[in-house]
Amino acid sequence: MEIKVSVEDTGKLVRLEVDKSHTIGEVVEQILEGLGLPRDRAYILTIGNLRYGPDSYSLTVADLGVKDGGRLKLISEIVKPTPTILDEKVYSYIVDHGGVVSISKMSDELGIPLRELNKSLKRLIASGRLEKTEDIVSLPEVQKIETFMPEPELGLRPPYVEKRRIDRRRYLKYAGLTAAAAVTIAGAYGFYEYTRPTIPTPTPVLTPLPTTPIPTPTRLVRLNVAATGTTGEALLRMKEGFDRDNPGMEAMITTIPQSELFEKLMIELVNHTGAYDVIMIKDAMLSTMTSYLDSLDGLCTADDKQDFLPQSIDLCKDPNGELKGIPVTVYVHGLYCRMDLFRDPMEKDKFKRMYGYDLERPYLWGHFRDLAEFFTRPPEIWGFVVTGARNASVSQFLDWLYQAGGDIFDKNGNIILNEEPGVKALGFMVSLVKVSPLEALSMDQAAADDCFLAGRAAMLYGWPLLVRNAKYHLAGKFEVVPLPEGVMKGASITGFMLSLPSDSKHKEEAKTFIKYMTSLDMQREMAKLEMIGCRRSLLKSPDMLKENPWLDVFMDSVLNFGKGRPKVPYIEQVMEIIGHYINSALSLEMTPKHALDRAADDIRKMIERSQ
């Protein structure tokens, strides 16, 4: 199909031949290359009043709903981040090496995680101190430059994905030229044909050849896989191994932003498009999607079921107890503590004088609240970080709800969210707002993580993935400990699974992919990315625990008191409602009791409408 893009910076109209699977990033990159546009700014593709900037580059042409002949506009905004001390370190390293560097080696030698190194390079490029061309970063004065490609890293595009992106962009480059460029190439080709010398045609000599049977080419099955988030990035990292170990198959993995995953997958499932052979879904999505998924009970052997954490298997069962996915990873909060503060003799003495007991990691709610209050010294540091953004607030609240002995529904499906345990949990959460940063009500988990990593918080509820960055930013200064107890121990667990859509066009190959990506070897690869897999044989092995001592804390939470979300068809909408009213309570617009009463009423009405 052809699309037209009006480029504001040049006043030109570009025509591109694209496929619906091409991403916004690929379209923008092709225009930048073709017109030689500067790289020191952010480019935004617009359709009417809708804007798609760099954070939306993974969306496809199909996602935008653009039709053949559709017209879009490309605008730009200058972005010049201020280089940091870290940037100076990176810049000096590149100068010292003459502008030709290995990213992985630079990461090792400077002791900087690849994720942080990549951010630094982007800032240096945007500020004009480094010069970037296609897949090349160099100092302006250095003539000899080499292509570099970062090693796989969480949050980064792995090298084989970058290669695929470049290949697809080259397709765009030749299939989607502007009209003027096409004429130029056609003219150049015609000139060559016209001026080349005439070569005499030799008399052919016919030599009989032995008859050799022509082998039938192997049919290549391309599996379309939908994935999301850091778990999806882990699949991308392991895709190359799957393609290599399974001749005749190629995994085509599409990553979808987690905020858009449910809606986009439901559109494909409800319309029976067969767009995906394998989908990565969150446990909360399963109850709504189950009728569109095949059972995988036969794919999970008895040995597998013994090896997988029982909680991870339970997350993959629908309301009828049927296994509709194979677990990939589980998520549970741990309490991250700034142990350099906890161990400081002056802090210990001061705390003992103020509260009458020793300063140590918190075991109970009361102790936790005392510590959060003690370490709150605005604006330099806060005791804790309440995450007020809607999805993040629900994740925190559920931990406290379960620790208070509460739940959203009882065993008979009656709403009990607004009973005493729920009110107590939300009241406790509200009490922590005063020991959290002023911007806490708008903070999601990523913003809260950054706050802790920057040294602005003494404690944080965080996912296992935070360990990797904390090892760099707070080396030797933090520990992960179990969540404090309320009337009981409790933790909300969630996770991702791989599922098989009933409309998959390649079901047997899809099962092979699922089996491969949930195997013990692949789980071991995920552990290298600080992700919690689901197999006991790996997670409880002495070698793994020695290498990742934090793992035992998360595993104890999952195995001993971890609890998944209710298995009801409308759980996604339920969480939206709860998140809305949690925010009302955190902002003091409602009391905890009033907020949960309203939430219960709205949930009840929503259920009645759905029936």
Protein Blocks (a to p, Z undefined) as FASTA:
>chain_A
ZZddddfknopacdddddfkbcfklmmmmmmmmnopafkbccdddehjbccdfklmmpcf
klnopaehiacddddddddddddfklmmmmmmmmmnnopacfklmmmmnopafklmmmmm
mmmmmnopaccdehiacdfklmbdcdddddddehiacfklmmmmmmmmmmmmmmmccfkl
mmmmmmmmmmmmmmpccdddddddddddddddddddddddddddddehjklmmmmmmmmm
mmmmmghiacddddddfklmmmmmmmmmmnonomafbdcddfklmmmmmmmpccfklmmc
fklmmmpcfklmmmmpcfkopafbdcfbdcdddddddfklmmmmklmmmmmmmnopacdd
dfbfklmmmmmmmmpccfkbcfbdcdfbfklmmmmmmmmmmmnopafbdfkopafklmmk
lmmmmmmmmmmmmmgcfklmmpcfklmmmmmmnopafbdcddfklmmmmmmmmgoiaccd
ddddfkbccdddddddddddfkbcblmlmmmmmmmmmmmklmmmmmmnopacfbfklmmg
mklmmmmmmlmmmmmmmmmmpccddddfklmmmmmmmmmmmmmmmnopacfklmmmmmmm
mmmmmmmmmZZ
